[in-house]
Amino acid sequence: MHEDRVVEVWAHRSDGGWSCGSGYLVSTQLVLTAAHVIVASPAGNERWQDTLHEIPSSNDVRIRTRHIADPIGGEVVWRGTGSGLDMALVEITDERWRQKTIEPVRWGRATCQQGRVECAATGFPEVLLLPDQRREREQLSGQFSPTTGEKSGQYHVQVDNAPVRHMDGSSSWSGMSGAALFSSNLLIGVVIIDPDGFNGQRLVAVRIGVAFTDPEFVQLLVRHTGSSGHHRAETPALESAELVNLFAERPVLGRPHSPAMLLTPQVAAVRWFHRREEQVKNLLRWLESPEPFEAQLIVGPGGHGKTRLARELERRARADGWITGMVRAQTVERLPPESLARLSSCEARLLLIVDYAETRPEVIRELLERANTTEAPAVRLLMLARSPGQWWERLWGASSRLQEAVELNAVTVLSPLPPHEDQRLESFQDALADLAQALPQVRLLSATGWTAQDWTAAADRIATPDLSHPGYGSIMKVQLAALVALLQEGPRPASSTNVEMTHEDVLLLHEKNYWWTSAAALGLAEDTLCNAVTVATLLGAADIEEAVAVLARVPGLRDQDENQLRKVSEWLHTLYPVSDQPTRGASADRPPGVSMSAGQEWGALEPDRLGEYLVAVRLRDRPQVLDGPLAAATDLQLHRAFHVLARAGVDHDSARTLMRAQVTGQLARIGPVVLAVIMETEEPAYLIEVMEEAIARAADDAQTLASLADWFPVQAPAVPVLAEQVTRLERTVYQRLLAGGHTAVRENLAGALRRYAECLFALGRTNEALKIQSEAVALYRELSAEQQEEGSGGHA
């Protein structure tokens, strides 16, 4: 709740007097209040709620805000009908009202049956009347049971520290009517009554969900909160007050700060790609399955549209009444305990979406344990990952609920754009048209004065590129090409001495301009800012302490004090905020392009491919730039970093060079993390290669090899080639330990040899497999003979 948006609502009655209640700005010009606050005549009987809809609205409604002394005029544009919907919307029509655009309200409802729900409301009770007829505001807090008042569409709030009623029986809460009731930053109702029988300790609020059943109410919200510059305004929907902290905060569709943000799934500046429509329809049919629990895994390389597909499903499911969102916790420890405790009692259909699922199997396992997957209402789990792998096999094998819901091999692969020129051309032209409409909204470009018409004219001048290259199988790559072509045709084309700039190079030049202009107050060199963004993109940070620790190792920041490092961290948070934490100083100025980072302190440059490119080119130009930050990184940060580096290493020598140096130089510290990433990433080949080299170098370091051996999986990965590579690594470790005189590892070596032989058989390398298998059998026989000899006490 934003206190600045709480307003007094005055209505001129037909008897010449004025009535006063409370209200809340739900958009720049729209005030939500109670209907009985704005009627033309006062309530005249005990059952006035039953006849409220028959009383006309006042023709003279005025609003008094916190920062404007004189009331300003408004007009009632909607009222609830019937006795159960005591709500109204007032549009501010006064020309004196020059408020800047404000964030749309987030709407909510109680969805769980377990426990009481905390709530708060701010209004203007008559007892706080000032001599000049203004009123002081009062914030009340309390709790309600989700089940009480359910049939009547109301919440019955037990108020904390409530004042008792007056001696004459009148309410001390008179004037609070119309106050917006909030829970977990969601507007869930409107206060209307201080009921008899509770001595002022209970207030009744109309549930906002009742208003959402009126299409006219929803249409007014859309009209007043729709974001200009986007092809489709978001239809407001209800979130769960109890489970909201489980999900990443839904992005606010404000003005993007830089061009790159237009390519993120959160901003979605380019229209939904209709050729993916059949896939989203399949997902909608999956939602409607009669089974109480279903799960699905969707995989595909970065840039193919997995997150955008999930966002589209999320949008449509929410409009149909599902409680849904992107699960925000990166580790089990960060799952909100209060939401977990209530998950099993959710009375609404629930769609849990886990992006980067390969990095969060423990989070998925915990959600499966807590959710009610055995009976209605429906629970759906959608996982997104770059590829299936050992992580999926282990997760599936450890969860009977997953095994019942989905087959191990029933993985949906998101295919690239086909090589047909017409589909890629269609995607390119759609991107040009939509980006031309969105670019005027980018703050970095607002000073140019270019309108949508100017950008559209620029789009018309752009020649269609050759889209036959396999790289354009990625929808993001096509949209990137369109964005760069527009920017280079615009008023501020990027220039460089590099005559062979890629699309990523051009976009990074525009992005660096954003860094430079937004960080002017920090007084740091452009090179230092680039280093800081690179570190933020690679590592993330769970909290300010982790942020300061890694920033203190960044070239250009090493001589800065802690206060300056905190300012840099705050700048990074503002630059690329994380969607899964409370907003700092929430405002409409916050950029909407956010990422699912490993930490909570800042996000990363997006789209992912652009972030990976930044890391690679920075390493190319400054090979040692990440050595210090990586030395200060936690295991979670290293885990994220090697995922990014593994993907970047496919196309960039600089990333491969860093991985080799880090792994071979710090095998004891980094080896276990790299083994985990090998099981999860879609690009394990190079990491396996450098692990083999590091193990060979550590041949005489028994302590390091023994420590590393503990991190190999009990079962070989499901993918045969990866299984062979991992089990070969495991065999090598134990062989080197045995060669060093550590005979206690012989049983471990025998098991490793057996698993390695099985993998070779699976690959059809029969001769090699038979040789390795014979080594395992010989070792098992040797161990068995020794055990028999020990059992007989050494006697014949």
C-alpha positions in Angstrom: 0.0 0.0 0.0 1.3 3.4 -1.0 0.2 6.0 1.7 0.4 8.8 -0.9 -2.5 7.2 -2.8 -4.9 7.2 0.2 -7.5 10.0 -0.4 -10.5 11.6 1.3 -13.7 11.3 -0.7 -16.4 14.0 -0.2 -19.9 13.8 -1.7 -22.4 16.6 -1.8 -25.8 15.2 -0.6 -29.2 16.2 -1.7 -30.0 17.7 1.7 -27.1 20.2 1.3 -24.6 18.5 3.6 -21.4 16.7 2.8 -20.5 13.1 3.6 -16.9 12.0 3.8 -15.2 8.7 3.4 -12.0 7.2 2.3 -10.6 6.1 -1.0 -7.5 4.8 -2.9 -6.0 5.8 -6.2 -5.8 2.6 -8.2 -4.5 4.5 -11.3 -3.5 8.0 -12.1 -7.1 9.3 -12.3 -9.2 6.5 -10.8 -10.2 6.3 -7.1 -11.7 3.2 -5.6 -14.1 3.8 -2.7 -17.4 2.5 -1.1 -20.6 3.1 -3.0 -22.4 4.4 0.1 -19.7 7.2 0.4 -20.8 8.8 -2.9 -24.5 8.6 -2.8 -26.7 11.7 -3.0 -28.7 11.1 0.1 -27.7 9.7 3.5 -28.6 6.2 4.7 -32.0 6.3 6.4 -32.7 2.9 7.8 -31.0 -0.1 9.4 -31.1 -2.1 6.1 -29.6 0.6 3.9 -27.2 -1.9 2.3 -30.2 -3.7 0.8 -31.5 -0.5 -0.9 -28.2 1.2 -1.6 -28.3 0.5 -5.3 -31.5 2.4 -5.5 -30.0 5.6 -4.2 -28.5 7.9 -7.0 -24.9 9.0 -7.0 -24.0 12.5 -6.0 -23.4 14.9 -8.8 -20.7 16.7 -6.9 -17.9 14.4 -5.7 -14.5 15.8 -4.6 -11.2 14.2 -3.8 -8.7 15.6 -1.3 -5.1 14.1 -1.7 -2.2 14.3 0.6 -0.3 17.0 -1.3 -3.1 19.2 -2.6 -4.9 21.3 0.0 -8.1 22.1 -2.0 -10.4 19.2 -3.0 -10.5 18.4 -6.7 -13.5 17.4 -8.7 -14.4 13.9 -9.7 -17.2 11.9 -11.4 -18.6 8.6 -10.5 -18.0 6.3 -13.5 -19.0 2.9 -12.0 -21.0 1.6 -9.0 -21.6 -1.9 -7.9 -25.2 -3.2 -8.4 -27.1 -5.2 -5.9 -26.8 -5.3 -2.1 -23.5 -7.2 -2.0 -21.3 -4.8 -4.0 -20.8 -1.6 -2.0 -18.0 -0.2 -4.2 -17.6 2.6 -6.6 -15.0 4.1 -9.0 -14.5 7.9 -9.2 -12.6 9.4 -12.1 -10.7 12.6 -11.3 -11.8 15.2 -13.9 -10.4 18.3 -12.4 -7.8 20.1 -14.7 -5.7 21.0 -11.7 -4.8 17.3 -11.2 -1.4 16.8 -12.9 -0.2 13.6 -11.2 2.5 11.6 -12.9 1.8 8.1 -14.0 1.7 5.6 -11.2 2.1 1.9 -11.0 -1.1 -0.2 -11.5 -2.4 -1.8 -8.3 -1.9 -5.5 -7.7 -5.2 -7.1 -6.9 -5.6 -10.2 -4.7 -7.8 -12.6 -2.8 -7.5 -15.1 0.0 -7.1 -18.6 -1.4 -6.0 -20.8 1.4 -8.0 -22.3 4.2 -5.2 -22.6 6.8 -4.5 -19.9 9.3 -5.5 -16.3 9.6 -4.5 -13.6 7.1 -2.8 -10.4 8.1 -4.2 -7.2 6.6 -4.2 -3.4 6.8 -6.1 -0.4 5.7 -5.7 3.4 5.9 -8.5 5.9 6.0 -10.0 9.0 7.6 -12.2 8.3 10.6 -14.4 11.2 11.7 -13.0 11.2 15.2 -9.7 12.6 13.7 -11.4 15.7 12.3 -9.2 18.8 12.3 -10.5 22.4 12.8 -10.1 23.1 9.1 -12.4 20.1 8.3 -9.5 18.0 7.0 -9.0 14.6 8.7 -5.9 12.9 10.0 -5.3 9.5 8.5 -5.5 6.3 10.5 -3.9 3.0 9.6 -5.5 -0.1 11.1 -4.1 -3.6 11.1 -5.8 -6.9 11.8 -6.5 -10.4 10.7 -9.3 -12.3 9.1 -10.2 -15.9 8.5 -10.6 -16.7 4.8 -13.7 -18.8 5.4 -15.7 -16.2 7.4 -17.8 -14.1 5.1 -17.1 -16.2 2.0 -20.8 -16.7 1.1 -21.6 -13.0 1.3 -18.4 -11.9 -0.5 -16.9 -10.2 2.5 -13.9 -10.3 4.8 -14.5 -9.9 8.5 -11.5 -8.2 9.9 -10.6 -8.6 13.6 -8.9 -5.2 14.3 -5.8 -4.9 16.5 -6.1 -2.3 19.3 -9.5 -1.2 18.2 -11.2 1.7 19.9 -14.6 0.9 21.6 -17.8 2.4 20.3 -19.1 5.8 21.6 -21.5 5.9 24.6 -24.3 6.7 22.1 -23.5 3.6 20.2 -22.1 5.4 17.1 -19.0 4.0 15.5 -15.5 5.3 16.1 -14.7 4.1 12.6 -17.2 6.4 10.8 -15.3 7.8 7.8 -13.2 4.6 7.2 -15.7 3.4 4.7 -14.1 3.2 1.3 -10.6 2.5 2.7 -8.7 -0.1 0.6 -7.9 -3.3 2.4 -4.5 -4.7 1.7 -2.7 -8.0 2.4 0.8 -8.7 1.2 0.8 -5.6 -0.9 -2.3 -6.8 -2.7 -5.6 -4.8 -2.7 -8.1 -7.4 -1.6 -11.2 -5.4 -0.5 -12.9 -2.2 0.5 -14.0 -1.4 4.1 -17.7 -0.8 4.4 -19.2 -1.6 7.8 -18.5 -1.5 11.5 -21.1 -4.3 12.4 -23.1 -4.4 15.5 -22.2 -6.9 18.2 -18.4 -6.5 18.1 -17.9 -3.1 20.0 -15.8 -1.7 17.1 -13.4 -4.5 17.1 -14.5 -6.0 13.8 -14.8 -4.3 10.4 -16.4 -5.8 7.3 -14.9 -5.3 3.8 -16.3 -6.3 0.4 -14.0 -8.8 -1.4 -12.5 -7.2 -4.5 -13.2 -10.4 -6.3 -16.9 -9.6 -6.3 -16.2 -6.5 -8.4 -14.1 -8.5 -10.8 -17.2 -10.4 -11.8 -18.5 -7.1 -13.4 -17.0 -6.7 -16.9 -17.5 -3.0 -16.8 -15.3 -2.7 -13.7 -12.5 -4.6 -15.3 -12.8 -2.7 -18.5 -12.4 0.6 -16.7 -9.3 -0.7 -14.9 -7.8 -1.8 -18.3 -8.6 1.6 -19.8 -7.0 3.5 -17.0 -3.9 1.3 -16.4 -3.1 0.1 -19.9 0.5 0.8 -20.7 1.1 2.9 -23.8 3.7 1.7 -26.2 2.6 -1.9 -25.9 0.3 -3.7 -28.3 -1.8 -5.1 -25.5 -2.8 -3.8 -22.1 -2.6 -6.3 -19.3 -6.0 -7.4 -18.0 -5.9 -7.2 -14.2 -6.2 -10.4 -12.3 -6.4 -11.6 -8.8 -3.3 -13.0 -7.0 -3.1 -15.1 -3.8 -2.6 -13.1 -0.7 -1.2 -16.1 1.1 1.0 -17.4 -1.7 2.2 -14.1 -3.4 5.6 -14.3 -1.8 6.2 -17.7 -3.4 6.2 -16.1 -6.8 8.5 -13.6 -8.6 6.9 -10.2 -8.6 5.0 -9.6 -11.8 6.8 -7.0 -13.9 5.3 -3.6 -14.1 4.8 -2.6 -17.7 6.3 0.9 -17.3 8.7 2.6 -19.6 11.8 0.5 -20.4 15.1 2.2 -19.6 17.1 0.8 -22.5 16.5 -0.8 -25.9 17.7 -4.3 -24.7 14.8 -4.5 -22.3 12.4 -4.6 -25.2 13.6 -8.1 -25.9 12.9 -9.6 -22.5 9.9 -11.8 -21.8 8.8 -9.5 -19.1 8.4 -6.5 -21.4 7.2 -8.6 -24.4 7.3 -5.6 -26.7 7.0 -7.9 -29.7 3.6 -9.5 -30.2 3.0 -13.1 -29.3 4.4 -15.3 -32.1 1.2 -16.9 -33.4 3.1 -19.9 -34.9 3.6 -21.0 -31.2 -0.2 -20.8 -30.7 -0.7 -24.6 -31.0 1.9 -25.2 -28.3 0.1 -22.8 -25.8 -3.2 -24.4 -26.7 -1.7 -27.8 -25.8 -0.6 -26.4 -22.5 -4.1 -25.0 -21.9 -5.6 -28.5 -22.6 -3.0 -29.9 -20.2 -4.2 -27.4 -17.5 -7.8 -28.7 -17.9 -6.9 -32.4 -17.5 -9.1 -34.1 -14.9 -6.1 -35.3 -13.0 -5.5 -33.4 -9.7 -1.8 -33.2 -10.4 0.1 -32.9 -13.7 3.7 -31.9 -14.5 5.5 -31.0 -17.7 9.1 -30.2 -18.6 9.8 -27.9 -21.6 13.4 -27.7 -22.9 15.2 -25.6 -25.5 18.3 -23.5 -26.0 18.3 -19.9 -24.8 16.5 -17.5 -27.1 14.0 -20.1 -28.4 11.1 -18.6 -26.4 10.6 -20.9 -23.4 10.0 -18.1 -20.9 7.8 -16.2 -23.3 5.7 -19.3 -23.9 5.4 -19.8 -20.1 4.5 -16.1 -19.7 1.8 -16.4 -22.3 0.4 -19.5 -20.5 0.6 -17.6 -17.2 -1.4 -14.7 -18.6 -4.2 -16.8 -20.0 -4.3 -19.1 -17.0 -4.6 -16.1 -14.6 -7.4 -14.6 -16.7 -9.2 -18.0 -16.2 -8.9 -17.8 -12.4 -5.7 -19.8 -11.8 -3.2 -18.7 -9.2 0.0 -18.8 -11.0 3.5 -17.3 -11.3 7.2 -17.9 -11.7 8.5 -19.5 -8.5 11.2 -17.1 -7.3 13.3 -19.0 -4.7 16.7 -20.1 -6.0 17.3 -22.4 -3.0 15.1 -24.3 -0.6 16.2 -22.0 2.2 14.7 -19.0 0.3 11.3 -20.5 -0.1 8.9 -18.4 2.1 7.9 -20.7 5.1 4.5 -19.0 5.6 3.6 -19.7 2.0 4.9 -23.2 2.1 2.8 -23.9 5.2 -0.4 -22.9 3.4 0.3 -24.4 0.0 -1.5 -27.6 0.7 -4.7 -25.8 1.7 -5.0 -23.7 -1.4 -8.6 -23.7 -2.6 -7.8 -22.3 -6.1 -6.3 -24.0 -9.1 -2.6 -23.6 -8.9 0.0 -23.4 -11.7 3.6 -23.4 -10.5 6.2 -22.3 -13.1 9.9 -23.0 -12.4 12.3 -21.4 -14.9 16.0 -22.6 -15.0 14.7 -25.8 -13.4 18.0 -27.6 -14.0 19.6 -25.3 -11.3 16.7 -25.8 -8.8 15.8 -29.5 -8.4 15.7 -29.2 -4.6 13.2 -26.3 -4.8 11.0 -28.4 -7.1 11.2 -31.4 -4.7 10.1 -29.2 -1.8 7.2 -27.8 -3.7 6.1 -31.3 -4.6 6.2 -32.3 -0.9 4.1 -29.3 0.2 1.5 -29.0 -2.5 -1.7 -31.0 -2.4 -1.3 -33.2 -5.4 -3.8 -35.9 -4.5 -7.2 -34.2 -4.8 -8.9 -31.2 -6.3 -8.4 -28.3 -6.9 -5.9 -28.9 -9.7 -2.1 -28.4 -9.2 0.1 -28.0 -12.3 3.9 -27.9 -12.3 5.6 -26.4 -15.4 9.4 -26.7 -15.5 11.6 -24.8 -18.0 15.2 -25.8 -18.7 17.9 -25.6 -21.3 18.0 -29.4 -21.5 17.1 -32.6 -19.7 20.0 -34.3 -18.1 21.1 -36.0 -14.9 19.2 -33.4 -12.8 16.0 -34.5 -14.4 16.7 -38.2 -14.0 17.6 -37.8 -10.4 14.6 -35.5 -9.6 12.2 -37.8 -11.4 13.6 -40.9 -9.8 13.4 -39.4 -6.3 9.7 -38.3 -6.6 6.8 -40.8 -6.8 4.5 -37.8 -7.5 6.5 -36.9 -10.6 6.6 -40.5 -11.7 2.8 -40.7 -11.5 2.4 -37.4 -13.3 4.8 -37.6 -16.2 7.0 -40.1 -18.0 10.8 -39.7 -17.7 11.1 -39.3 -21.5 8.0 -37.2 -21.9 9.9 -34.0 -22.4 8.6 -31.3 -24.7 11.4 -29.8 -26.9 10.8 -26.3 -28.1 11.9 -26.4 -31.7 13.7 -23.6 -33.5 12.1 -21.5 -36.3 12.1 -23.7 -39.4 14.5 -22.8 -42.2 11.6 -21.6 -44.3 12.2 -18.0 -45.3 8.6 -17.0 -45.0 8.3 -17.8 -41.3 11.5 -16.0 -40.4 10.6 -13.1 -42.6 7.2 -12.8 -40.9 8.9 -12.8 -37.5 11.3 -10.1 -38.6 8.6 -7.9 -40.0 6.4 -8.3 -36.9 9.4 -7.4 -34.7 10.1 -4.3 -36.8 6.5 -3.1 -36.6 6.1 -3.7 -32.8 9.5 -2.4 -31.8 8.9 0.8 -33.8 5.8 1.4 -31.6 7.8 0.5 -28.4 11.0 2.5 -29.0 9.5 5.9 -28.2 8.8 4.6 -24.7 12.5 3.8 -24.0 13.8 6.5 -21.6 17.2 6.4 -23.1 15.8 7.5 -26.4 13.1 9.9 -25.2 15.4 13.0 -25.7 15.6 12.3 -29.4 12.0 13.4 -29.8 11.3 10.5 -32.3 7.7 9.4 -32.3 6.3 6.0 -33.3 5.7 7.5 -36.8 9.4 8.3 -37.1 10.4 4.8 -36.1 7.8 3.3 -38.4 9.2 5.3 -41.3 12.7 4.1 -40.3 11.4 0.5 -40.3 10.1 1.0 -43.9 13.6 1.9 -45.0 15.2 -1.3 -43.7 16.1 -3.9 -46.2 15.2 -7.5 -45.2 18.4 -9.3 -44.3 19.3 -12.9 -45.2 17.7 -14.9 -42.5 18.7 -18.3 -43.8 21.6 -18.7 -41.4 21.0 -21.4 -38.8 21.4 -18.8 -36.0 18.1 -17.3 -37.0 16.3 -20.4 -35.8 16.2 -18.5 -32.5 13.2 -16.2 -32.3 15.3 -13.9 -30.1 18.0 -13.7 -32.7 15.5 -12.6 -35.3 14.1 -9.9 -32.9 17.6 -8.8 -32.0 18.4 -8.3 -35.7 15.2 -6.2 -36.1 16.0 -4.1 -33.0 19.6 -3.4 -34.1 18.5 -2.5 -37.6 16.0 0.0 -36.2 18.5 1.6 -33.8 21.1 2.0 -36.6 18.5 3.6 -38.8 17.4 5.9 -35.9 18.7 9.3 -34.6 21.6 7.8 -32.5 23.2 5.0 -34.5 26.1 3.4 -32.6 29.5 3.7 -34.2 32.8 1.9 -33.5 36.2 1.4 -35.0 35.3 -2.3 -35.2 34.0 -2.7 -38.8 32.7 -6.2 -38.1 30.3 -5.5 -35.3 27.8 -8.2 -34.5 24.2 -7.4 -33.5 25.2 -8.0 -29.9 28.1 -5.5 -30.2 25.7 -2.8 -31.5 23.2 -3.4 -28.8 25.9 -3.4 -26.1 27.0 0.1 -27.3 23.5 1.4 -26.7 23.4 -0.4 -23.4 26.7 1.1 -22.3 25.2 4.6 -22.9 22.5 3.7 -20.5 25.1 2.6 -17.8 27.0 5.8 -18.3 24.1 8.2 -18.1 22.5 6.5 -15.1 25.8 6.3 -13.1 26.9 9.9 -13.5 26.7 10.6 -9.8 29.0 7.7 -8.9 32.0 9.4 -10.7 33.3 6.1 -12.0 35.0 5.4 -15.3 33.1 3.8 -18.1 35.4 0.8 -18.0 34.7 0.3 -14.3 30.9 0.4 -14.9 31.3 -2.3 -17.6 33.3 -4.4 -15.2 30.6 -4.1 -12.5 27.7 -5.1 -14.9 29.7 -8.0 -16.1 30.2 -9.3 -12.6 26.5 -8.7 -11.7 25.5 -10.7 -14.8 27.9 -13.6 -14.1 27.6 -14.0 -10.3 24.5 -12.4 -8.8 24.4 -11.7 -5.1 22.1 -13.0 -2.4 22.4 -10.0 -0.2 24.3 -6.7 0.3 27.2 -8.5 2.1 27.8 -10.8 -0.9 27.4 -7.8 -3.2 30.1 -5.8 -1.4 32.4 -8.8 -1.2 32.5 -9.4 -5.0 32.4 -5.7 -5.9 35.4 -5.1 -3.7 37.4 -7.4 -6.1 36.2 -5.7 -9.3 39.0 -3.8 -11.2 38.3 -0.1 -10.8 36.5 -0.6 -7.5 39.2 -2.2 -5.4 40.2 1.1 -3.8 36.6 2.2 -3.0 35.2 2.2 0.6 32.2 0.2 1.7 29.9 3.1 1.3 30.8 3.6 -2.3 30.5 -0.1 -3.0 27.0 -0.1 -1.5 26.1 2.8 -3.9 27.4 0.7 -6.8 25.3 -2.2 -5.7 22.2 0.0 -5.4 23.0 1.3 -8.9 23.1 -2.2 -10.3 19.8 -3.0 -8.5 18.2 0.0 -10.2 19.8 -0.8 -13.5 18.7 -4.4 -13.6 16.3 -5.1 -10.6 15.4 -8.5 -9.5 11.7 -9.4 -9.8 11.7 -11.7 -6.8 12.0 -9.3 -3.9 10.1 -6.3 -2.5 10.7 -3.1 -4.5 12.9 -0.5 -3.1 11.1 2.8 -3.3 8.6 1.4 -5.7 7.6 3.8 -8.5 6.6 3.8 -12.1 10.2 4.6 -13.0 11.4 1.1 -12.2 12.5 -0.6 -15.4 10.5 -3.7 -16.2 13.2 -5.8 -17.8 14.3 -8.2 -15.0 16.0 -11.5 -14.7 15.9 -14.7 -12.7 19.3 -14.3 -11.1 21.0 -16.6 -8.6 20.8 -13.9 -6.0 18.5 -11.3 -4.7 20.5 -8.1 -4.6 20.6 -7.4 -8.4 19.5 -8.9 -11.7 21.5 -9.3 -14.9 21.7 -8.0 -18.4 19.0 -9.7 -20.5 18.2 -11.5 -22.7 20.5 -14.3 -21.4 22.3 -14.5 -24.7 23.2 -10.9 -24.6 24.5 -11.3 -21.0 26.6 -14.3 -22.0 28.0 -12.3 -24.9 28.9 -9.4 -22.6 30.8 -11.8 -20.3 32.7 -13.3 -23.2 33.8 -10.0 -24.9 34.8 -8.5 -21.5 37.0 -11.5 -20.9 38.4 -11.2 -24.4 39.3 -7.5 -23.7 40.2 -7.9 -20.0 41.2 -11.5 -19.4 41.8 -11.0 -15.6 38.6 -9.0 -14.9 36.8 -11.8 -13.2 39.6 -13.5 -11.3 39.1 -11.4 -8.2 35.3 -11.6 -8.0 35.4 -15.4 -8.6 37.8 -15.7 -5.7 35.3 -14.0 -3.4 32.3 -15.9 -4.8 30.1 -18.3 -2.8 29.3 -21.8 -4.1 25.9 -20.6 -5.3 27.5 -17.8 -7.2 30.1 -20.1 -8.7 27.3 -22.5 -9.7 25.6 -19.7 -11.6 28.9 -18.5 -13.1 29.9 -21.8 -14.6 26.4 -22.2 -16.1 26.9 -18.9 -17.8 30.5 -19.6 -18.8 29.6 -23.1 -20.2 27.0 -21.6 -22.5 29.2 -18.7 -23.5 32.1 -21.1 -24.1 30.3 -22.7 -27.0 31.1 -19.7 -29.2 33.8 -17.8 -27.3 37.4 -18.8 -26.6 37.7 -16.3 -23.8 35.1 -18.1 -21.7 36.8 -21.4 -22.3 40.1 -20.0 -21.3 38.7 -18.7 -18.0 37.0 -22.0 -17.2 40.3 -23.9 -17.8 42.3 -21.6 -15.6 39.7 -21.7 -12.8 39.2 -25.5 -12.8 42.8 -26.5 -13.2 44.0 -23.9 -10.7 41.4 -24.5 -8.0 40.2 -28.1 -8.4 39.5 -28.6 -4.7 37.2 -25.6 -4.4 35.7 -25.4 -7.9 35.6 -29.1 -8.9 32.5 -30.1 -6.9 30.6 -27.1 -8.4 31.7 -28.0 -11.9 30.6 -31.6 -11.4 27.1 -30.3 -10.5 27.0 -28.0 -13.5 28.1 -30.9 -15.8 25.0 -32.8 -14.7 22.7 -29.8 -15.4 24.0 -27.8 -18.4 23.3 -28.5 -22.0 26.9 -27.7 -22.8 29.0 -30.1 -20.6 31.7 -31.1 -23.2 34.3 -28.5 -22.4 33.9 -28.6 -18.7 34.5 -32.4 -18.8 37.6 -31.8 -20.9 39.1 -29.3 -18.4 38.1 -31.6 -15.4 40.1 -34.4 -17.0 43.1 -32.1 -17.3 42.7 -30.8 -13.8 42.5 -34.4 -12.4 45.6 -35.3 -14.3 47.4 -32.3 -12.8 46.3 -33.3 -9.3 47.6 -36.9 -9.6 49.8 -36.4 -6.5 47.2 -34.5 -4.4 45.4 -37.3 -2.7 43.3 -35.0 -0.4 41.9 -33.1 -3.4 41.1 -36.2 -5.3 39.5 -37.9 -2.3 37.3 -34.9 -1.7 36.3 -34.7 -5.3 35.4 -38.4 -5.4 32.6 -37.8 -2.9 30.8 -35.6 -5.4 30.3 -38.1 -8.2 26.6 -39.3 -8.6 25.7 -42.7 -7.3 24.1 -43.5 -10.7 25.4 -42.6 -14.1 23.6 -39.9 -16.1 20.7 -41.0 -18.4 22.3 -39.5 -21.5 24.8 -42.2 -22.7 27.6 -39.9 -24.0 27.5 -37.8 -20.8 27.4 -41.0 -18.7 30.5 -42.3 -20.4 32.3 -39.0 -19.8 31.4 -38.7 -16.1 32.1 -42.3 -15.2 35.4 -42.0 -17.0 36.3 -39.1 -14.8 35.2 -41.0 -11.7 37.4 -44.0 -12.7 40.4 -41.8 -13.3 40.1 -40.2 -9.8 40.0 -43.5 -8.0 42.8 -45.0 -10.2 45.1 -42.0 -9.2 44.2 -42.4 -5.6 45.0 -46.1 -5.7 48.3 -45.4 -7.5 49.2 -43.1 -4.7 48.9 -45.9 -2.2 45.3 -45.4 -1.0 44.2 -49.0 -1.1 41.0 -48.3 0.8 39.4 -46.9 -2.4 39.6 -50.3 -4.3 35.9 -51.0 -3.7 35.0 -47.5 -4.9 37.2 -48.1 -8.0 35.5 -51.4 -8.7 32.1 -49.7 -8.7 33.3 -46.9 -10.9 34.8 -49.5 -13.4 31.5 -51.4 -13.4 29.5 -48.2 -14.2 32.0 -47.1 -16.8 31.7 -50.5 -18.5 27.9 -50.3 -18.6 28.1 -46.9 -20.3 30.5 -48.2 -22.9 28.2 -51.1 -23.6 25.3 -48.6 -24.1 27.4 -46.8 -26.6 28.2 -50.0 -28.6 31.9 -49.8 -27.7 31.8 -53.5 -26.8 35.5 -54.3 -26.9 36.4 -51.4 -24.5 33.5 -52.3 -22.3 34.6 -56.0 -22.0 38.1 -54.9 -21.0 36.9 -52.5 -18.4 34.4 -55.0 -17.1 37.2 -57.6 -16.7 39.2 -55.1 -14.6 36.2 -54.6 -12.4 35.6 -58.3 -12.0 39.2 -58.9 -11.1 39.2 -56.2 -8.5 35.9 -57.6 -7.0 37.5 -61.1 -6.8 40.6 -59.7 -5.2 38.5 -57.9 -2.5 36.3 -61.0 -2.0 39.4 -63.3 -1.5 40.8 -60.9 1.1 37.5 -60.8 2.9 37.3 -64.6 3.0 40.8 -64.8 4.2 40.1 -62.4 7.0 36.9 -64.4 7.9 38.9 -67.6 8.2 41.4 -66.0 10.5 44.2 -66.8 8.0 43.9 -70.7 8.6 43.5 -73.3 5.8 
